[in-house]
Amino acid sequence: MNNDGKARAGKFASVPAVQVLHEQEVAALRATIDQLLAMIASHSANDNQSAAFAQLVRQLQAANEHLVLATFGAQDRQAAAEAANLRQTEFLSMLAHELRNPLQPMAMANELLGKITDLHPTVATVHGVYARQMTHMVRLVDDLLDASRVNSGKVVLQLAPVVLSDIIADAVEISRPGIERRYQQLQVRLPAAALVLDGDKVRLAQMFSNLLINASKFTHEYGRIEINARRVGNTVTVEVSDDGAGIQPELQPFIFDLFTQGFRSLDRAQGGLGIGLSLVRTIAQLHGGTVSVTSAGSAQGSMFSVTLPLSASTDQRANAAAQAVPAVPCKILLIEDNHDANDILTMLLERDGHSVTSCFDGPSGLRAGLSQSFDLVLCDIGLPGMDGYQVVSALRAALDEPRPCFVATTGYSDSDQPDRASEAGFDHYLVKPVSLPALTRIIAAHASQLRIPSQRRDDPTASQKKY
């Protein structure tokens, strides 16, 4: 083979090597391209995540803005509601006050009308109608005042031990005229044992009288009303039931709300403002109790159940009643600047056989306490000349043992008053109006501790003085 042939043969022999090199370069480029594509895909995913994150941030910002707006809106609505409630409270108070202004001359005119009923046969009838409507009007005004106090949180309780039977008796007395006027039958069943509550006797009597008046108002003539009480552990449940108009199921959840009324005929014969039952719930709750209603519906009657906690002294009272001994007459110094209250309390104590010396100011009370011996000193705190704290402190410092029992009476119900009275030397603290059963228990307990023979006592008729 000549030289040209060898050259052509070598040339053709290098083609596979070039092809291999080309394929390697292509593979390398493809690998690079794959890497670039992967990087592009990765960057694209990151961009998508960033965009999604940015979208979430924008949504969160929008939600925060809505939340801020909603918060301010809620605050505005709350402020508006509080302002409306304040306006309602002020309106009720103003309305009750303004209604009382014409009631006074109207009542006086009715009194005068009652003195001239013999002038004409119809005058007595007109006087009776006027008197009944005046009584109804006064009660409506009182309800408005109570509603105002409830709305403003100004219902204050005068707490003292009180017997349930006394509360029910007062409630029956208040509601009896309406019951008798409709010829309705009222039956009361109470436990034989005395049940004691730590409560405000006036407010509790108001609560039960509202229930009785409500029962009478929505019960037909000659209908039946019952009061049943039973003890359940450390509570007492009082049920006021009737066979009257009943309460629709859809109204029962709202029956204790202010101004709620059931179905009324167009003549509105039942009257009222829808305040009484709201006061019932408020008074029960203030005493740590509950109230509920059950009714099968219209014309099926209704039953209101009030559950109240019993006083810790309930069982003690029952034991004391079982071991009761005849009361021992005591010498009592009464220091009270209100002449009517002084006279009435003196008469009540004297009816129980006690000898009472009455004083009407602090200095005269101190002089009496130093000049005579007494078993018990019943002293008002707010006195002219010297207050009750000063009087009792001076008596305790000057008198030797055995000293009398010192009992404070006061119209103040501030939480720090009992502690201050105790520091001054009082043994007991009673809030006005003074519960006579509570005072009687204090006197009896102190007398039993003294065990004073009857011959040691002065003649009761000789020991009474007025200062």
C-alpha positions in Angstrom: 0.0 0.0 0.0 1.4 3.3 -1.0 1.5 6.3 1.3 -1.8 7.9 0.1 -3.6 4.7 0.8 -2.2 4.5 4.3 -3.3 8.1 4.9 -6.8 7.5 3.9 -7.0 4.3 6.0 -5.7 6.3 9.1 -8.3 9.0 8.5 -11.2 6.6 8.4 -9.8 4.8 11.5 -10.1 8.1 13.6 -13.9 8.5 13.0 -15.1 6.2 15.8 -12.9 8.1 18.3 -14.3 11.4 17.3 -17.9 10.0 17.5 -17.2 8.7 21.0 -15.8 12.1 22.0 -18.9 13.8 20.6 -21.2 11.5 22.5 -19.4 12.2 25.7 -19.7 15.9 25.1 -23.4 15.6 24.4 -23.9 13.5 27.6 -22.0 16.1 29.6 -24.2 18.9 28.1 -27.4 16.9 28.8 -26.2 16.5 32.4 -25.6 20.2 32.6 -29.0 20.9 31.1 -30.7 18.5 33.6 -28.9 20.3 36.4 -30.0 23.6 35.1 -33.6 22.4 34.7 -33.5 21.1 38.2 -32.2 24.4 39.5 -34.8 26.2 37.5 -37.5 24.0 38.9 -36.2 24.5 42.4 -36.2 28.3 42.0 -39.6 28.1 40.5 -40.9 26.2 43.5 -39.3 28.7 45.9 -40.9 31.5 43.9 -44.3 29.8 44.2 -43.8 29.3 48.0 -42.8 32.9 48.3 -45.9 34.0 46.4 -48.1 31.7 48.6 -46.4 33.0 51.7 -46.9 36.6 50.5 -50.6 35.8 49.9 -51.0 34.4 53.4 -49.3 37.5 54.8 -51.8 39.7 52.9 -54.7 37.6 54.2 -53.4 37.8 57.8 -53.1 41.5 57.6 -56.6 41.7 56.3 -57.9 39.5 59.1 -56.0 41.7 61.7 -57.7 44.8 60.2 -61.1 43.1 60.4 -60.3 42.0 64.0 -59.4 45.6 65.0 -62.5 46.9 63.4 -64.7 44.3 65.1 -63.1 45.0 68.5 -63.8 48.7 68.2 -67.3 47.9 67.0 -67.9 45.6 70.0 -66.6 48.3 72.3 -68.9 50.9 70.7 -71.9 48.6 71.0 -71.0 47.8 74.7 -70.7 51.6 75.4 -74.0 52.2 73.6 -75.7 49.4 75.6 -74.3 50.7 78.9 -75.5 54.2 78.0 -78.9 53.0 77.1 -79.1 51.0 80.4 -78.1 54.1 82.3 -80.7 56.2 80.5 -83.3 53.6 81.3 -82.3 53.5 85.0 -82.4 57.3 85.2 -85.7 57.4 83.4 -87.3 54.8 85.8 -86.0 56.7 88.8 -87.2 60.1 87.4 -90.6 58.7 86.4 -91.2 57.1 89.8 -90.2 60.4 91.5 -92.4 62.5 89.3 -95.3 60.1 89.8 -95.0 60.5 93.6 -95.5 64.3 93.5 -99.2 64.1 92.5 -99.8 61.0 94.6 -99.5 62.9 97.9 -102.3 65.5 97.2 -104.4 62.8 95.7 -104.0 60.7 98.8 -104.9 63.6 101.0 -107.9 64.4 98.9 -109.1 60.8 99.3 -108.7 61.1 103.0 -110.9 64.2 103.0 -113.4 62.4 100.7 -113.6 59.6 103.3 -114.7 62.1 106.0 -117.7 63.3 104.0 -119.2 60.0 102.7 -122.5 60.9 104.4 -123.1 63.8 102.1 -124.3 61.7 99.2 -125.0 57.9 98.8 -122.5 57.6 95.9 -119.6 59.3 97.8 -118.8 56.2 99.7 -118.6 54.2 96.5 -116.4 56.8 94.8 -114.2 56.9 97.9 -113.7 53.1 97.8 -112.9 53.1 94.1 -110.4 55.9 94.6 -108.8 54.2 97.5 -108.3 50.9 95.7 -106.9 52.6 92.6 -104.6 54.8 94.7 -103.2 51.6 96.4 -102.6 50.1 93.0 -100.9 53.2 91.8 -98.6 53.4 94.8 -97.6 49.8 94.2 -96.7 50.5 90.6 -94.6 53.4 91.6 -92.8 51.2 94.2 -92.2 48.6 91.5 -90.6 51.3 89.3 -88.3 52.4 92.1 -87.3 48.8 92.8 -86.6 48.2 89.1 -84.4 51.3 89.1 -82.5 50.0 92.1 -82.1 46.6 90.5 -80.8 48.0 87.2 -78.3 50.3 89.0 -77.2 47.6 91.5 -78.3 49.6 94.5 -80.4 46.8 96.2 -78.8 46.6 99.7 -79.7 43.8 102.1 -80.1 44.3 105.9 -79.0 40.8 106.9 -80.1 39.2 110.2 -81.3 35.8 111.4 -85.0 35.5 110.5 -87.5 32.7 110.8 -89.1 31.4 107.6 -92.6 31.3 109.1 -92.4 35.0 110.0 -91.4 35.8 106.4 -94.3 33.9 105.0 -96.7 35.4 107.5 -95.7 38.9 106.4 -96.0 38.0 102.7 -99.5 36.6 103.3 -100.5 39.7 105.1 -99.3 41.9 102.2 -101.1 39.9 99.5 -104.2 38.8 101.4 -106.5 41.8 100.3 -106.2 40.8 96.7 -106.7 37.2 97.4 -109.8 37.8 99.5 -111.2 40.3 96.9 -111.2 37.4 94.4 -112.6 34.9 96.8 -109.6 32.7 96.4 -108.5 29.9 98.8 -105.0 30.1 100.2 -103.4 27.2 102.0 -100.0 27.3 103.7 -98.0 24.3 104.7 -94.7 24.8 106.6 -92.4 22.4 108.5 -93.1 22.2 112.2 -89.5 22.9 113.1 -88.4 26.6 112.9 -86.2 27.2 109.8 -83.8 30.2 110.1 -82.4 32.2 107.2 -79.7 34.8 107.2 -81.5 37.3 105.2 -83.3 40.6 104.8 -86.8 40.0 106.3 -88.4 42.9 104.4 -87.0 41.9 101.0 -87.7 38.2 101.5 -91.3 39.1 102.4 -91.5 41.2 99.3 -90.2 38.3 97.2 -92.9 35.9 98.4 -95.7 38.5 98.4 -94.8 39.2 94.7 -95.2 35.5 94.0 -98.6 35.4 95.9 -99.8 38.6 94.2 -98.8 37.2 90.8 -100.6 33.9 91.5 -103.7 35.7 92.6 -103.6 38.0 89.6 -103.5 35.2 87.1 -105.9 32.8 88.9 -109.7 33.0 88.4 -112.1 33.9 91.2 -112.6 31.1 93.7 -109.3 29.6 92.5 -106.8 27.9 94.8 -103.3 29.0 95.8 -100.9 27.0 97.9 -97.6 27.6 99.7 -95.6 24.5 100.5 -92.1 24.5 102.2 -89.8 21.6 102.8 -86.2 21.3 104.1 -83.7 19.7 101.7 -80.3 19.3 103.5 -79.0 22.8 104.4 -81.6 24.5 102.1 -85.3 25.2 102.2 -87.5 25.1 99.1 -90.7 27.1 99.1 -93.3 26.4 96.3 -96.0 28.8 95.4 -98.5 27.1 93.1 -101.9 28.0 91.7 -104.6 26.5 89.4 -104.8 29.6 87.2 -103.9 30.8 83.7 -100.6 29.0 83.5 -97.6 30.0 81.4 -96.9 29.2 77.7 -93.8 27.1 77.2 -92.2 29.7 74.9 -92.5 32.3 77.6 -91.2 30.4 80.5 -87.4 30.9 79.8 -88.0 34.7 79.9 -90.6 35.0 82.7 -88.1 36.5 85.1 -86.7 39.1 82.7 -87.6 42.7 83.5 -90.8 43.9 81.9 -91.7 40.5 80.6 -95.5 39.9 80.5 -97.5 36.9 79.6 -100.6 36.8 77.4 -103.0 39.7 78.2 -106.6 40.2 77.2 -107.3 43.6 75.6 -108.8 44.9 78.9 -105.5 44.3 80.7 -107.4 43.3 83.8 -104.4 41.8 85.5 -102.4 45.1 85.6 -98.8 45.4 86.5 -95.6 46.3 84.7 -93.8 42.9 84.5 -91.4 43.9 87.3 -92.4 41.7 90.2 -90.9 38.4 89.0 -87.7 40.1 88.0 -87.4 41.4 91.6 -88.1 37.8 92.8 -85.1 36.5 90.9 -82.9 39.3 92.1 -83.8 39.0 95.7 -83.4 35.2 95.6 -79.9 35.5 94.0 -78.8 38.2 96.5 -79.6 35.7 99.3 -77.6 32.9 97.5 -80.7 31.2 96.3 -82.5 30.3 93.0 -86.0 30.5 91.6 -87.6 28.5 88.8 -91.0 28.0 87.3 -92.9 25.1 85.9 -96.2 25.1 84.1 -97.9 22.6 81.7 -99.1 25.6 79.6 -102.1 27.8 79.3 -104.9 27.2 81.8 -102.8 24.6 83.5 -101.7 26.6 86.5 -98.1 27.3 87.5 -95.6 26.7 90.3 -92.8 28.9 91.3 -90.0 27.3 93.4 -87.6 29.3 95.5 -84.6 27.6 97.1 -82.7 29.4 99.8 -79.7 28.4 102.1 -80.5 27.9 105.7 -78.6 29.6 108.5 -76.1 27.7 110.4 -78.1 28.5 113.5 -81.2 26.6 112.3 -80.4 23.4 114.1 -79.1 25.4 117.1 -82.4 27.2 117.3 -84.3 23.9 117.1 -82.2 22.5 120.0 -82.6 25.6 122.0 -86.4 25.5 121.5 -86.4 21.9 122.7 -84.5 23.0 125.8 -86.2 26.3 126.3 -86.7 27.6 129.8 -89.0 30.4 131.0 -87.6 33.9 130.2 -85.9 35.7 133.1 -86.9 39.4 133.4 -84.0 41.7 132.9 -83.1 45.3 133.6 -82.5 47.0 130.3 -81.1 50.4 129.5 -82.4 51.6 126.1 -80.6 54.5 124.5 -82.4 55.5 121.3 -82.9 59.1 120.0 -85.9 58.3 117.8 -88.8 58.8 120.2 -91.2 56.6 118.2 -88.8 53.8 118.0 -87.8 54.2 121.7 -91.5 54.1 122.8 -92.5 51.1 120.7 -89.4 49.1 121.7 -89.9 49.9 125.3 -93.5 48.7 125.2 -92.5 45.5 123.4 -89.8 44.7 126.0 -92.0 45.5 128.9 -94.7 43.1 127.5 -92.0 40.4 127.9 -91.6 41.3 131.6 -88.4 43.4 131.3 -87.8 46.6 133.2 -86.7 49.3 130.8 -85.0 52.7 131.4 -85.2 54.9 128.3 -82.7 57.6 127.3 -82.7 59.7 124.1 -79.1 60.9 123.8 -75.5 59.7 124.5 -74.7 61.8 127.7 -78.0 60.9 129.5 -77.5 57.2 128.6 -74.0 57.3 130.0 -75.2 58.9 133.2 -78.0 56.3 133.6 -75.5 53.4 132.9 -73.2 54.7 135.6 -75.9 55.4 138.2 -77.7 52.1 138.1 -76.9 48.5 137.4 -78.3 46.9 134.2 -78.3 43.4 132.7 -78.4 44.7 129.2 -77.6 48.0 127.4 -79.4 48.4 124.1 -77.7 51.4 122.4 -78.1 53.1 119.1 -74.8 54.1 117.4 -75.9 57.4 115.9 -76.8 59.5 119.0 -76.7 63.2 119.7 -74.1 64.4 122.2 -72.0 61.2 122.2 -72.3 58.4 119.7 -72.9 54.8 120.8 -69.2 53.9 120.4 -68.2 56.6 123.0 -71.0 55.6 125.4 -70.2 51.9 125.5 -66.4 52.5 125.7 -66.9 54.8 128.7 -69.3 52.3 130.4 -66.9 49.4 129.9 -64.0 51.4 131.3 -66.0 52.5 134.4 -68.0 49.4 135.3 -66.8 46.4 137.3 -67.6 42.8 136.6 -70.2 41.5 135.9 -70.7 44.1 133.2 -74.0 44.3 131.3 -74.4 42.8 127.8 -74.0 45.6 125.2 -76.1 45.4 122.1 -75.7 47.9 119.2 -78.6 49.0 117.1 -77.9 50.9 113.9 -79.3 51.8 110.5 -75.8 51.5 109.0 -75.0 48.3 107.1 -71.4 49.1 106.0 -69.2 46.0 106.2 -66.7 47.6 108.6 -69.4 48.6 111.1 -69.6 45.3 113.1 -65.8 45.3 113.5 -65.8 48.8 114.8 -68.7 48.1 117.2 -66.8 45.1 118.5 -63.7 47.2 119.1 -65.8 49.8 121.0 -67.1 47.0 123.3 -70.4 45.9 121.9 -71.2 42.2 122.3 -73.8 42.1 119.6 -74.7 44.1 116.5 -78.3 44.4 115.1 -79.2 46.3 112.0 -82.5 48.3 112.0 -85.3 47.5 111.7 -84.3 45.4 114.7 -85.5 41.8 114.6 -87.4 41.3 117.9 -86.8 37.5 117.8 -83.1 38.0 117.5 -83.1 40.5 120.3 -85.1 38.2 122.5 -82.6 35.4 121.9 -79.8 37.7 122.9 -81.6 38.7 126.1 -82.5 35.2 127.0 -79.0 33.9 126.4 -77.4 36.6 128.6 -80.0 36.1 131.4 -79.4 32.4 131.5 -75.6 33.1 131.9 -76.2 35.5 134.8 -78.6 33.2 136.7 -79.6 36.3 138.8 -81.9 35.4 141.7 -85.2 37.2 141.7 -84.6 38.8 145.1 -81.5 40.7 143.7 -83.6 42.6 141.2 -85.1 46.0 141.9 -88.8 46.5 141.7 -89.6 46.9 138.0 -92.1 49.6 138.6 -89.6 51.6 140.6 -86.7 51.3 138.1 -88.3 52.9 135.1 -87.1 56.4 134.4 -87.3 58.8 131.4 -84.4 61.1 130.6 
